[in-house]
Amino acid sequence: MKKLGNETSKLTFRQIAILIETESTWGRKVIRGIANYVEKGMPWHLLIDPRDHEHRSALPDGWRGDGVIARIANRIQCSQLLATGLPIVDVDDVFTDAPGVARVNTDEVALAALALEHLTSRGFTDFAYFAPPSHRYSTARGDAFAEAVKEAGYECHHYRPGYRAGRKISWDEQQRRVNRWLTSLPRPVAVFAVDAYHAHQLAEICHFSEIRIPDEIAILAGDTDDLLCDVSSPPLSSVSMASERIGYEAAELLHQMLEGEANPKESRLVRPHGVTSRHSTDVLSIDDPLVVQALRYIQQHAHHGIGVQDILREVPISRRSLEIQLRSYLGRSPAEEIRRVRLERGRELLGKREMSITEIALASGFSDATRFGIAFRKQFGSTPRSFRKTLFAE
């Protein structure tokens, strides 16, 4: 990254347009990441989320700027931006063939792996992907999830309603088509939805169809919208995107292009943080009640520093039987499952700015920050401190 701060006076003041929606949690966090980069000393003025007379994302008539960071949503917008001749960084993957546009995108392969890991840890062996035809997102997320499911030895059922993207259908018709698909799925099944909006839509349809969540159908959203995930009934588990990091790296990339560096041919890929678990996946798809009881105990008490012996005191099962059953269902020993749950809690708590690494280690069930750091690095390939830096892009 270029040195900032002391060199500010040598840099030309820039007008930068940010064509990213401010209505969603994702969009606001991406803009926050851009602002974090600018606050380090960049002499940029940010034009945030400009709209035309029909409230569509667009550059204002007569605007004379130096660069654009955008979530390019349609082909018309893409053509208009390309016509400006300005350096452009796209933070989405809908139009990957646009010439001369640099990209910073979510690593969909890593996202799919996180989603599948979360669902298989609940014992699911049947999976589905929900993404109604739309021009607003690419097929990359679904393709990556289907491939991850296939590599794990399972089958992924896709929602294919029989109409093309762009066709308008009524709310009633949408309900009927989705309900017909849900009825055709095996039970219990874990459904991965492309985003929080469609996960919420799916939960609503399940409610009207009296399909129990998560007992019959567990739902995991492909991204997080704080409002939609919290107000859904039940609240939705979701993949936590590295939105601030995407914004920060998009600003860094645009800075480099403005300074004359070549437009990179490959997209910068940013890994998601992890999965925020809520009630929509709070189920264990395992038919052995003692194993379910043991796993529930681990989920509820792993952060209290429990060991395998504590489980055996609560669940009437032998150590040998518990070991065999857990390896059969999850491919892990009881001790490994305890450690996995602790580390998942630690990874989630790293997103809380107000907590220190030591506080997070203790809250996750580790005796100190050193042991937490060793286990975290072994599991995720980075230290807790390094991982936290990727969350906030500071």
ZIDA-V174114 format. One line per field, one symbol per residue. ss: DSSP state (a for helix, b for strand, c for the rest). A space follows every 10 residues. Layout:
# ZIDA-V174114
ss=???
This chain:
# ZIDA-V174114
ss=cccccccaaa cccbbbbbbc ccccaaaaaa aaaaaaaacc cccbbbbbcc bcccccbccc ccccccbbbb ccccaaaaaa aaaaccbbbb cccccccccc cbbbbbcaaa aaaaaaaaaa ccccccbbbb ccccccccca aaaaaaaaaa accccbbbcc cccccccccc aaaaaaaaaa aaaaccccbb bbbccaaaaa aaaaaaaacc ccccccbbbb bccccaaaaa acccccbbbb ccaaaaaaaa aaaaaaaacc cccccccbbb cccbbbccaa acccccccaa aaaaaaaaaa aaaacccaaa aaaaccccaa aaaaaaaaac cccaaaaaaa aaaaaaaaac ccccccaaaa aaacccccaa aaaaaaaaaa cccaaaaaaa aacc
